[in-house]
Amino acid sequence: MSRILAVIALVLLAVPSRGEEQRERIPDACRELADRAGLPLALTRAEAARAIAYLRLMNSRDPAVRRCQQAMLRR
């Protein structure tokens, strides 16, 4: 689990962000996972898309992952 979060953080940090690009706020239900991965409160659209893709691969036995996955389905 921590390995996946580390991969998410590395991928998100490796991609250069554009200062002018609109940022998406991380849903409150995903805040715990974002904190674990050291992510900021808002992501660019590209970063958010990558985070969602990794979220689908994460183990849903973790209650924080389950809450975040459910929140993303409601969006």
Residue, then its C-alpha position, 0 to 999 in steps of 0.5 A: m500500500s505504501r509502495i503505491l502511494a510512493v509511486i503516485a507521489l513520484v509520478l505526480l512530482a515528476v511531471p512539470s506543472r504549469g502555473e497557469e493551469q487550473r487546479e482541481r481540489i482534492p475531495d475531502a473523502c480523499r484527504e487522508l490518502a493525499d496526506r499519506a502521499g504528501l500531495p497538495l490540496a489541489l492538483t492539475r487536471a493531468e495530475a488528478a487523472r493520474a491519481i484517479a487511475y492509481l486509485r482504481l488500482m489500490n487495495s479497497r480493503d483500506p477504509a480510506v481508499r474505499r471512502c475516496q473511491q466512493a467519493m470519486l464515483r459520486r463526482 
